[in-house]
Amino acid sequence: MKVLRVHVKDTYPIRHKVLRPHGTVADCMFKGDDDELTFHLGAFKDGKLVSVASFYFENKAEYEAEHPHQYRLRGMATLPEFQGQGLSSALLKTAFPLIKQNQCTLLWCNARESAEGFYQKVGFTSNGEIFDIPLIGPHRLMAIEIR
Ligand SMILES: CC(C)(COP(=O)(O)OP(=O)(O)OC[C@H]1O[C@@H](n2cnc3c(N)ncnc32)[C@H](O)[C@@H]1OP(=O)(O)O)[C@@H](O)C(=O)NCCC(=O)NCCS
């Protein structure tokens, strides 16, 4: 398995299949995807891209007092047949030093309720109540400190 930086366009097929199966490709394009400080990582197995995650220089007000510079995680997805093999964890482990290098001390995300267990395993903690994102479902704010 190899983790590499990928172009945002490379993430669309996996975002589409795993995160927005009922949407269009346009639904898989996120605000900030092309921003200068955004980066996209991919995990490859036998040369095939099978897991992706994207990282945005974006603050969440709830954490600002303690963490003035933050990153946001979005588009975390592994193809179903490759889930449970440590690929998303590997993407996050690669991202942490890059985030730190940008002087940021926190990574946050709006976690799907169904993925909360995954985020807890890799060290995120939950914050606040479950809220609904229309057409996608219940989510909860989660974050991990990066020191
Ligand atoms: C959630 C998801 C990204 C995890 O990716 P993955 O490559 O399977 O994750 P990993 O293999 O690195 O998992 C790390 C650990 O978390 C566990 N885990 C993975 N998904 C989990 C889940 N949904 N709930 C609870 N635990 C989970 C794994 O079993 C593994 O445990 P272990 O260390 O004891 O073996 C993947 O299941 C997925 O794409 N799900 C559908 C899309 C989604 O919900 N994305 C998140 C949007 S916020």
PDBQT file of the ligand as one rigid body, heavy atoms in Angstrom, charges set to zero:
ROOT
HETATM    1  C1  LIG A 201     -15.308   5.232   7.548  1.00  0.00    +0.000 C 
HETATM    2  C2  LIG A 201     -14.285   4.795   6.495  1.00  0.00    +0.000 C 
HETATM    3  C3  LIG A 201     -13.755   6.035   5.772  1.00  0.00    +0.000 C 
HETATM    4  C4  LIG A 201     -13.123   4.075   7.220  1.00  0.00    +0.000 C 
HETATM    5  O1  LIG A 201     -12.169   3.698   6.234  1.00  0.00    +0.000 OA
HETATM    6  P1  LIG A 201     -11.297   2.376   6.362  1.00  0.00    +0.000 P 
HETATM    7  O2  LIG A 201     -10.202   2.448   5.329  1.00  0.00    +0.000 OA
HETATM    8  O3  LIG A 201     -12.178   1.190   6.356  1.00  0.00    +0.000 OA
HETATM    9  O4  LIG A 201     -10.690   2.585   7.843  1.00  0.00    +0.000 OA
HETATM   10  P2  LIG A 201      -9.535   1.779   8.592  1.00  0.00    +0.000 P 
HETATM   11  O5  LIG A 201      -9.417   0.403   8.002  1.00  0.00    +0.000 OA
HETATM   12  O6  LIG A 201      -8.326   2.628   8.648  1.00  0.00    +0.000 OA
HETATM   13  O7  LIG A 201     -10.182   1.660  10.057  1.00  0.00    +0.000 OA
HETATM   14  C5  LIG A 201      -9.479   1.897  11.251  1.00  0.00    +0.000 C 
HETATM   15  C6  LIG A 201     -10.230   1.219  12.379  1.00  0.00    +0.000 C 
HETATM   16  O8  LIG A 201     -11.558   1.737  12.473  1.00  0.00    +0.000 OA
HETATM   17  C7  LIG A 201     -12.518   0.684  12.349  1.00  0.00    +0.000 C 
HETATM   18  N1  LIG A 201     -13.663   1.184  11.593  1.00  0.00    +0.000 N 
HETATM   19  C8  LIG A 201     -13.699   1.476  10.270  1.00  0.00    +0.000 A 
HETATM   20  N2  LIG A 201     -14.923   1.950   9.936  1.00  0.00    +0.000 NA
HETATM   21  C9  LIG A 201     -15.650   1.957  11.077  1.00  0.00    +0.000 A 
HETATM   22  C10 LIG A 201     -16.973   2.359  11.382  1.00  0.00    +0.000 A 
HETATM   23  N3  LIG A 201     -17.795   2.859  10.452  1.00  0.00    +0.000 N 
HETATM   24  N4  LIG A 201     -17.397   2.231  12.679  1.00  0.00    +0.000 NA
HETATM   25  C11 LIG A 201     -16.588   1.735  13.649  1.00  0.00    +0.000 A 
HETATM   26  N5  LIG A 201     -15.293   1.348  13.402  1.00  0.00    +0.000 NA
HETATM   27  C12 LIG A 201     -14.852   1.469  12.133  1.00  0.00    +0.000 A 
HETATM   28  C13 LIG A 201     -11.772  -0.409  11.592  1.00  0.00    +0.000 C 
HETATM   29  O9  LIG A 201     -12.336  -1.671  11.834  1.00  0.00    +0.000 OA
HETATM   30  C14 LIG A 201     -10.381  -0.280  12.171  1.00  0.00    +0.000 C 
HETATM   31  O10 LIG A 201     -10.334  -0.898  13.446  1.00  0.00    +0.000 OA
HETATM   32  P3  LIG A 201      -9.035  -1.723  13.957  1.00  0.00    +0.000 P 
HETATM   33  O11 LIG A 201      -7.926  -0.689  14.021  1.00  0.00    +0.000 OA
HETATM   34  O12 LIG A 201      -9.448  -2.259  15.277  1.00  0.00    +0.000 OA
HETATM   35  O13 LIG A 201      -8.781  -2.760  12.915  1.00  0.00    +0.000 OA
HETATM   36  C15 LIG A 201     -14.886   3.793   5.472  1.00  0.00    +0.000 C 
HETATM   37  O14 LIG A 201     -15.513   2.750   6.185  1.00  0.00    +0.000 OA
HETATM   38  C16 LIG A 201     -15.874   4.403   4.512  1.00  0.00    +0.000 C 
HETATM   39  O15 LIG A 201     -15.480   4.827   3.423  1.00  0.00    +0.000 OA
HETATM   40  N6  LIG A 201     -17.157   4.438   4.909  1.00  0.00    +0.000 N 
HETATM   41  C17 LIG A 201     -18.203   5.008   4.071  1.00  0.00    +0.000 C 
HETATM   42  C18 LIG A 201     -18.035   6.504   3.861  1.00  0.00    +0.000 C 
HETATM   43  C19 LIG A 201     -17.983   7.268   5.164  1.00  0.00    +0.000 C 
HETATM   44  O16 LIG A 201     -18.805   7.089   6.047  1.00  0.00    +0.000 OA
HETATM   45  N7  LIG A 201     -16.983   8.167   5.244  1.00  0.00    +0.000 N 
HETATM   46  C20 LIG A 201     -16.849   9.055   6.377  1.00  0.00    +0.000 C 
HETATM   47  C21 LIG A 201     -17.653  10.281   6.125  1.00  0.00    +0.000 C 
HETATM   48  S1  LIG A 201     -17.631  11.365   7.531  1.00  0.00    +0.000 SA
ENDROOT
TORSDOF 0
